[in-house]
Amino acid sequence: MTMIEISYLQMFIFITLIWILVRFIIAIRFKKFSVKRELQMLLVYICLVVIARFVYFPLHFVDGKIGTLTIGFSTTLSDMISLIPFFFLFDRYDGWLINIIGNIVMFIPVGIVWPICFRKLDNIKKTVLAGICFIIFIELSQLVSPERHTDIDDLILNASGVLIGACIIFAIRKAAKSDLPQ
């Protein structure tokens, strides 16, 4: 089976080029450009590249650099998927606590940033649902890498992070509204 290795720099450049192209097409299609809007969307971009770093690439450096992502199928699908909640969470490896905290914290910015950038995400429920769709995409995309693992625990923990972030931003918005003069 043929395997392809991708460096983080290659993925970063790919995401950046796609991002610029999409933002350019949107500006042309709607015939407007807003620096404020692009700065808001830059927050979404930062969320994407940071999440891509920690989801697709090894946490530990290899020869002082971020390791590569391997694309290809070499194991059976059942070995790459965990659908039983919390089955492997504590006993898979020694860093389970960092895994739990990292999976939650990594997605808190999504819960904060997305409602700021996308008007239709105007409540916690919609924000968490959008976050879960994003997380499912990430988990399914890991199926093309034999080194990655699609795990229901990640979905639960990541969604918890989105929920925490959404609670923070909507609490701030509610507090800001209540401070306005009547």
N, C-alpha and C positions, 0 to 999 in steps of 0.2 A: 504494500500500500504506500502510495506517495504521501509524504508529509511536507508541509510548507511551514517554515519558521518566519515569524514576523516580529520585528523589534518594536519596542514601545515608540521609538522615534518614527518609524514607518506608520504605525497606527495613528500617532499624533498628527503627522502630516496629512494623512488620508482624511481624518475627522476634520481637521482645519480646512482643507481644500473643499470638502463637501459643505461644511458650514458656510464658508465664504460664498460659494456658488449658490446655495439655497437663499442666503440673506440677500444676495445680489438679484436673484430672480424675483424674490418677494418685493424688493424695492422697485424693480421695473414694472412688475404686474400691478402694483397698487399706486404707482407713480408718486411715491413719496418716500422720503428718507428722514428719519428722526434720530438725532444723536442720542437723545434720552432713551428711546426705544432700543437702539442698538446696544447701549450700555446695560440696559436691563437684560437683553438677550445674551449679552456676554456672560452674565451670571449662569444662565442655562448651559452655555458652552463650557464654562469652567466645571460645572457639575458633571457634564458628560466626560470630559477628558480625565478628571480625577477618578470618577467611578470606573472608567475603562482601565485606568492604571491598576487599580486594586482588584478588579474583578477578573481581568484576563491575564495578568502577568504575575509571576511569582513575587511574593512579598520580600523574600530574601534576595540580596544582590548576588550575582554570579560574576566573579572576577571584577568586582567593583561596579558593575553595571546592572541595570534591570534586566532580568532574564527574558527570553523570547516566548512568544505564544506559538504553540504548534497547532497547525490546522490539519485535519485528516481524521479518518476513522481507523482505530486499531483495536479497540476493545468492544465487547458486546454492549449494547445500549443499556441493558439492565445493570451493568457494573457502573454506569455513569450517572444513574438517577437514583435518588433517595426520596421516596414518597411517604415514608412513615415519619411523622413529626417527632423530632427530638431523639430519634433512634441512635444516630451517630454523634449528636451534638457534643456530648461530654467525653466520649471515649475514643474518638477518631485520632486525636493527637493532643500533645501536651498544651498547646496554645489555645485551648477551647474558650477560655475567658476572653482573651484578646479577640478571638473570632466573633464571639457574641457581641462584645462592645463595638468592635469595628464594623460589623454588619449593620448595627443600629445607627451608629454615629455617621457612617458614610452616607446615609440617606436622609438624615435630618435636613441638610440644605435643600434637597429636592422638595420637601414639604414646606419649606419657607420660600424658596425662590419661585417655584412654579406658579403659585397663586399671585405673586407680584407680577409675573410676566404674562400670564394667561388669564384674561378677564373671566372666561367661562368657568374657571376653577374658583368659584365664589363661595365655597363652603368646604368644610373639612371632608365631608363624604366624597365630593367630586375630586378633591385633591388626592385623597388616599386611593380612590379607584384609578385615577390616572397614573399614580405612582405604582400601583400593583400591575397595571398593564405594562409599564416600562420594565418592571422587575421580571415579569414573565418573559418579555422579549429577551432580556439579558440571560435569564436562566436557560431558555431554549437555545440561544445562540452559543452557549457553552458546549452544546452537544457535538459541535464540529471539532472540538479539541479533546484529545484523549487525556490530557493533563488536567482538565477542568472537571467539575462535578456539579450536576444540576441537583439542587437540594431544596426540599420543602422548607427546611429550617431557614435557609437564606431568604426565601420568600417571606416567611413569617417575621424574621428579624428585620429585613429591609423595610417591609411594610410598617413595622413598629416605628422605625426611624422616620418614615414619611409622616406617620400619624403624629409623632412628637413634634416634628417641624411644623406641620399644619396647625396643631394646637397652639404653638408659640405664635405664629403669624396672625392667626385669627383672634387670639387673646389680645395681642398688641393692637390690632385694628379695633376691637371692641372697646378697649381702654381708651384709645384715641378718640373714638366717637363719643364716649361718655364724658370726655373732657371738654368737648365743644360746648360753647354757650348755647343755651336753649332759646 
